[in-house]
Amino acid sequence: MPRFVIERDLPGAGNLSPEQLRGISQTSCDVLRGMGPEIQWQQSYVTNDKIYCVYIAPNEDMIREHATKGGFPANSISKVAMVIDPTTAE
């Protein structure tokens, strides 16, 4: 199943409280439950003004549907072509 990286512009994201992040996460999980098991949220990285999310989904359209239903921006969606890590250098 393809993996995608989603860039979400969210000014002030790095200043969100744990409670606010919990609420965003709960909304995302609620939407995912309603969409079925084909789309999965792996993890997200919060920076000062953006959130980068990693999802597994059959296609980009499903990622966009999740964003629309959850009220989340999806400013950029990129399909992961390859994953590398330090062991790639060996």
Backbone torsions as a table, in degrees:
resi	resn	phi	psi	omega
1	MET	NA	136.2	-179.0
2	PRO	-64.2	150.6	176.0
3	ARG	-113.2	142.6	-178.9
4	PHE	-128.9	148.0	171.0
5	VAL	-110.5	126.0	-178.6
6	ILE	-111.5	128.3	175.9
7	GLU	-100.7	122.1	-178.5
8	ARG	-116.9	114.1	175.8
9	ASP	-73.2	120.2	-179.5
10	LEU	-146.2	85.8	-178.1
11	PRO	-51.4	131.9	179.8
12	GLY	81.6	10.9	-177.5
13	ALA	-55.1	-38.0	-178.8
14	GLY	-66.9	-13.8	179.5
15	ASN	-101.5	3.1	179.0
16	LEU	-64.9	141.4	-179.9
17	SER	-77.2	161.9	174.8
18	PRO	-55.7	-35.6	179.5
19	GLU	-67.1	-40.9	178.3
20	GLN	-65.6	-42.3	177.8
21	LEU	-65.0	-36.9	176.3
22	ARG	-62.1	-44.0	179.6
23	GLY	-62.8	-43.4	177.3
24	ILE	-61.5	-44.0	-179.8
25	SER	-63.9	-40.9	179.6
26	GLN	-64.7	-41.7	177.6
27	THR	-60.9	-45.8	179.6
28	SER	-59.9	-46.5	-179.4
29	CYS	-64.4	-38.1	177.5
30	ASP	-61.8	-44.6	178.9
31	VAL	-64.4	-43.6	-179.7
32	LEU	-60.4	-41.7	178.4
33	ARG	-59.2	-39.0	179.8
34	GLY	-72.9	-21.5	-178.4
35	MET	-89.5	-16.8	179.3
36	GLY	99.9	175.7	-171.2
37	PRO	-77.8	-5.4	-177.1
38	GLU	-70.9	-23.7	179.2
39	ILE	-112.5	130.8	-176.9
40	GLN	-134.1	138.0	175.4
41	TRP	-93.7	122.6	179.5
42	GLN	-89.9	-54.1	179.0
43	GLN	-170.6	168.5	177.5
44	SER	-138.4	153.6	178.5
45	TYR	-120.0	122.8	-178.8
46	VAL	-98.6	124.5	174.9
47	THR	-115.3	-173.8	-176.1
48	ASN	-54.1	-48.0	-173.5
49	ASP	-128.7	13.7	-178.8
50	LYS	-147.2	159.4	168.9
51	ILE	-126.1	127.4	177.4
52	TYR	-105.3	121.7	-175.8
53	CYS	-115.6	145.4	176.1
54	VAL	-113.8	123.3	-178.7
55	TYR	-128.6	151.8	168.8
56	ILE	-109.2	128.2	-178.5
57	ALA	-158.5	157.2	-179.7
58	PRO	-69.1	-24.9	-177.4
59	ASN	-163.6	167.6	-179.4
60	GLU	-65.8	-32.8	-179.6
61	ASP	-59.4	-38.0	-179.9
62	MET	-68.3	-34.9	175.8
63	ILE	-63.6	-45.6	179.7
64	ARG	-64.2	-38.8	177.9
65	GLU	-61.3	-44.1	177.9
66	HIS	-60.1	-44.5	-179.8
67	ALA	-61.8	-43.8	-179.6
68	THR	-64.2	-48.5	-178.9
69	LYS	-64.4	-33.4	-178.3
70	GLY	-88.2	-11.6	-177.5
71	GLY	75.4	27.8	-179.1
72	PHE	-101.0	144.4	171.5
73	PRO	-71.8	150.5	172.2
74	ALA	-137.1	75.6	-172.5
75	ASN	-69.1	-29.1	178.5
76	SER	-148.9	134.1	176.7
77	ILE	-126.8	121.6	-179.0
78	SER	-123.6	129.4	175.2
79	LYS	-76.6	131.9	180.0
80	VAL	-75.6	124.2	179.8
81	ALA	-87.1	-34.1	-175.8
82	MET	-161.2	149.9	174.8
83	VAL	-113.9	130.3	176.3
84	ILE	-124.9	158.2	177.1
85	ASP	-153.6	-177.3	-177.6
86	PRO	-55.8	-28.9	-179.9
87	THR	-70.5	-15.8	176.7
88	THR	-63.6	-29.2	-178.6
89	ALA	-74.7	-13.0	-176.4
90	GLU	-79.5	NA	NA
